Amino acid sequence: MSVVVFLEHHEGELQKGSLGILAKAGQLGGEVAGVVLGSGVEELAAGAGRYGASTVYVADDAKLEAPLPQPRVDVLAQLVEEKGIETVLFAQSILSADLAAGLAARLDAGLNWQLVDIATQDGAVVGKQSALGDSVLVDVGWTSTPRLALFRAGIADPVETGGTATVEKLDVTFQEHSLAAEMLEQAHEESSGPSIEDADFIVAGGRGLGAPEGFGMIEELAKALGGAVAATRAVVDAGWYPYSAQVGQTGKNVSPVLYVACGISGAIQHKVGMQGSKVIVAINKDPNAPIFEFADLGIVGDVQTIVPKLTELVRARKG
């Protein structure tokens, strides 16, 4: 079975989500290839061998410098057709979602999305998709090849195998309409510290903070831990914190080592996004808050009092 994982990169680094899907693809058996598209990315591609890719296809062209989907659809469609690729996997991101949809339309191929797992059963490739608020898993499949799959964010961590990859350059041909769009400017959100997708430590705030100003102490605790700040949909909808920090069914999925939930009730929509955390600590003044049902450690009390003291303790421990 021929499997290729789209390896997204940003600012000279392969993205954690894509490398995690490389590890997930290994479950299908056989060798797994990666594909890196961009400008000046050949050296970057070679590093994918350490995470399980036996071959990395590289399209290095100035027309691929901007993160636009259509030129990438051209390259991937060409790769799939020329190499007879049966399965193409993507980690969830805005670019990958656009690219997967465009490739499905171009190749008239089946696309399953929001997968949490993939496996072979009785010789067939089967995807696992959550349903009913993540209360059940359902099997999804494909009626033909190539099979396209878009995985939910945060469902797999990169696994270093210590291997090396053979880098194979691709000769690219672009369709005229694919080059019609031009990126004039690319803005970057000003931020410090890791993103919530990459952070080992996350401190999240909910309505229980009482006001937008409550996120000040959340940021201080996150800074002390060397982590990132997250938020629930309710506070994002209220304008208390940016959407980029939203964790949950309509936000991002995260899987940090430690997730500290401050003033969060624990609705199923939020649980969906953070239940992959290794350790969950909940701070809430309501002893009956649903979040205590799945937290590893629960603290019943006022977040306004507990969080600042916790920050002091963390700073003291770190010296």
C-alpha positions in Angstrom: 0.0 0.0 0.0 1.4 3.4 -1.0 0.8 6.1 1.7 1.9 9.7 1.5 1.6 12.3 4.3 1.5 16.0 3.4 4.2 17.6 5.6 3.2 21.2 6.3 6.0 23.6 7.4 6.2 27.1 8.8 9.1 29.3 9.4 11.6 26.6 8.5 10.1 23.8 10.7 8.0 20.9 9.9 4.7 21.1 11.8 4.2 18.9 14.8 0.7 17.8 13.6 2.1 16.6 10.2 4.9 14.6 11.9 2.3 13.1 14.3 0.4 11.8 11.3 3.6 10.2 9.9 3.6 8.1 13.1 -0.1 7.3 12.7 0.4 6.3 9.1 2.9 3.7 10.2 0.0 1.7 11.7 -1.1 0.8 8.1 2.0 -1.3 7.6 4.6 -0.9 4.9 6.7 2.1 4.1 5.3 5.7 4.5 6.4 8.6 2.4 6.1 12.3 3.0 5.7 15.3 0.6 7.1 18.7 1.2 6.1 21.6 -1.0 7.6 25.1 -0.9 10.6 27.2 -1.8 14.0 26.4 -0.4 12.7 23.3 1.4 14.9 20.5 0.2 17.1 20.5 3.4 14.0 20.7 5.6 12.5 17.6 3.9 15.4 15.4 4.8 14.6 15.8 8.5 11.3 13.9 8.0 13.3 10.6 8.0 13.8 10.9 11.7 10.0 10.6 12.2 9.3 7.6 10.0 9.3 8.7 6.4 11.2 6.3 4.2 10.9 8.6 1.2 10.2 12.4 1.0 9.0 13.9 -2.3 10.0 17.5 -2.6 8.7 20.2 -4.9 11.0 23.2 -4.5 9.7 26.1 -6.6 9.4 29.8 -6.1 5.7 29.5 -7.1 5.2 27.5 -4.0 6.6 30.0 -1.6 3.3 31.5 -0.6 1.0 29.1 1.4 -1.7 29.0 -1.3 -3.6 25.8 -2.0 -4.1 25.6 -5.7 -0.5 25.4 -6.8 -0.1 22.6 -4.2 -3.1 20.8 -5.6 -1.4 20.7 -9.0 1.7 19.1 -7.5 -0.1 16.6 -5.3 -2.4 15.6 -8.1 0.6 15.0 -10.4 2.4 13.0 -7.7 -0.7 10.8 -7.0 -1.2 10.0 -10.6 2.5 9.4 -11.6 3.4 7.3 -8.5 0.0 5.5 -8.2 -0.4 6.8 -4.6 -3.3 5.0 -2.9 -3.7 7.0 0.3 -2.9 10.7 1.1 -3.1 11.8 4.7 -3.3 15.4 6.1 -3.1 16.9 9.6 -5.7 19.4 10.3 -4.9 23.0 9.5 -6.4 25.8 7.4 -4.0 25.1 4.5 -4.4 21.3 4.7 -8.2 21.5 4.7 -8.2 23.7 1.6 -5.6 21.4 -0.1 -7.4 18.2 0.8 -10.8 19.5 -0.5 -9.2 20.8 -3.7 -7.3 17.6 -4.3 -10.5 15.5 -3.8 -12.3 17.6 -6.4 -9.4 17.4 -8.8 -9.1 13.7 -8.6 -12.8 12.9 -8.0 -11.5 11.1 -4.9 -13.2 10.3 -1.5 -12.3 12.5 1.4 -13.0 11.6 5.1 -12.3 14.3 7.6 -12.0 14.8 11.4 -10.5 11.3 11.7 -9.0 10.3 15.0 -7.5 7.1 13.9 -6.9 4.9 10.8 -6.2 1.1 10.5 -6.5 -1.9 8.2 -9.3 -4.3 8.9 -9.7 -7.5 6.8 -7.4 -6.0 4.1 -9.4 -2.7 3.9 -8.4 0.8 5.1 -10.8 2.0 7.8 -10.9 5.5 9.3 -12.2 6.2 12.8 -14.4 9.2 13.3 -16.0 10.5 16.5 -19.7 11.2 16.6 -22.4 12.2 19.0 -20.2 14.7 20.9 -17.3 12.2 21.0 -19.3 9.7 22.8 -18.9 7.0 20.1 -16.5 6.1 17.4 -17.7 5.1 13.9 -15.9 3.4 11.1 -15.7 5.3 7.8 -14.3 4.0 4.5 -13.6 4.7 0.9 -15.1 3.2 -2.2 -12.1 3.8 -4.4 -8.5 5.0 -4.5 -6.9 7.4 -4.0 -8.2 7.7 -0.4 -7.9 11.1 1.2 -8.0 11.7 4.9 -7.9 14.8 7.1 -7.1 14.1 10.8 -8.3 16.1 13.7 -5.7 18.2 15.3 -3.8 16.9 18.3 -4.6 13.2 17.9 -1.0 12.0 17.4 2.4 13.0 18.6 5.6 12.8 16.5 7.7 9.7 17.2 11.4 9.8 16.4 12.5 6.6 14.8 16.1 7.7 14.1 15.8 6.7 10.4 16.7 8.6 7.3 14.7 9.4 4.2 15.5 9.3 0.5 14.7 12.7 -0.9 13.2 12.6 -4.4 12.7 15.8 -6.3 9.6 16.4 -8.3 9.3 18.1 -11.6 6.3 20.4 -11.2 3.8 21.7 -13.8 1.2 24.3 -12.8 -2.1 25.0 -14.4 -2.7 28.5 -15.5 -5.7 29.1 -13.2 -3.8 27.8 -10.2 -1.4 30.8 -10.5 -4.2 33.4 -10.8 -4.2 34.2 -7.1 -1.3 36.1 -5.6 -0.5 36.7 -2.0 0.3 40.3 -1.5 1.0 40.2 2.3 1.1 37.7 5.0 0.3 38.9 8.5 1.5 37.1 11.6 -0.2 37.3 15.0 2.1 38.8 17.6 2.6 36.2 20.3 5.1 34.9 22.7 5.7 31.3 23.8 4.4 28.1 22.2 1.1 27.8 20.4 -1.6 25.8 22.1 -1.1 22.9 19.5 2.6 22.6 20.5 2.6 23.5 24.2 3.4 20.9 26.8 1.6 23.1 29.4 -1.7 24.9 28.8 -3.7 27.1 31.2 -7.3 27.6 30.0 -9.8 30.1 31.2 -13.6 30.0 31.1 -16.6 32.1 32.1 -15.7 31.5 35.8 -13.0 34.1 35.5 -15.8 36.7 35.7 -14.4 39.2 33.2 -11.8 39.6 30.4 -9.3 41.0 32.8 -9.2 37.6 34.5 -7.1 36.3 31.6 -4.2 38.5 33.0 -3.6 36.0 35.8 -4.1 33.1 33.4 -1.3 34.5 31.2 0.9 34.9 34.2 0.5 31.3 35.2 1.1 30.1 31.7 4.2 32.2 31.5 5.5 30.8 34.7 4.9 27.2 33.4 6.5 28.0 30.0 3.2 27.2 28.4 0.3 28.7 26.4 -3.1 30.2 27.2 -6.4 28.6 25.9 -10.0 29.6 26.2 -13.5 28.2 26.0 -16.0 29.0 23.2 -18.1 31.0 25.6 -15.3 33.5 26.4 -14.2 33.7 22.8 -17.8 34.4 21.6 -18.0 37.1 24.3 -14.8 38.7 22.9 -12.7 38.1 26.0 -10.0 36.2 24.1 -9.0 35.5 20.5 -10.5 32.6 18.6 -7.0 31.3 17.9 -6.9 30.2 21.5 -10.2 28.4 21.5 -10.2 24.7 22.5 -13.2 22.5 21.9 -15.4 21.0 19.3 -15.5 24.2 17.2 -11.9 25.2 18.1 -8.7 23.3 18.4 -7.8 19.9 19.9 -4.8 19.8 22.2 -2.9 17.1 24.0 -0.4 18.8 26.4 1.3 17.1 29.3 -0.6 19.4 31.7 -3.9 21.2 31.2 -5.1 23.6 33.9 -8.7 24.5 33.5 -9.6 27.6 35.4 -13.3 28.6 35.9 -14.4 26.1 33.2 -17.6 24.1 33.8 -16.5 21.2 31.5 -19.2 21.1 28.8 -18.9 18.2 26.4 -18.0 20.6 23.6 -14.9 21.7 25.5 -14.0 18.2 26.7 -13.8 17.1 23.1 -10.8 19.5 22.6 -8.8 18.8 25.7 -9.5 15.2 26.7 -6.2 14.0 25.1 -4.3 15.9 27.8 -2.0 13.7 29.9 -3.0 15.4 33.2 -6.0 17.6 33.7 -6.2 19.9 36.7 -9.6 21.7 37.3 -10.1 24.8 39.4 -13.8 25.7 40.0 -15.8 27.0 42.9 -18.7 24.7 42.0 -18.1 21.3 43.5 -20.6 19.8 41.1 -19.0 21.2 37.9 -18.9 18.4 35.2 -15.2 19.0 34.7 -14.4 17.3 38.0 -15.8 14.0 36.5 -12.9 13.7 34.1 -10.2 15.8 35.8 -7.2 14.0 37.3 -7.0 16.6 40.1 -9.8 18.9 41.2 -9.5 22.1 43.3 -12.8 23.5 44.7 -12.3 27.2 45.3 -12.1 30.7 43.8 -9.8 31.0 40.8 -9.1 34.6 41.7 -7.4 33.4 44.9 -6.0 30.1 43.8 -4.4 30.9 40.4 -2.2 33.8 41.7 -1.0 31.6 44.6 -0.3 28.8 42.2 1.7 31.1 40.0 3.8 32.2 43.0 4.5 28.5 43.9 5.6 27.7 40.3 7.9 30.6 40.2 9.4 29.8 43.6 9.9 26.1 42.6 11.7 27.2 39.4 13.8 29.7 41.3 
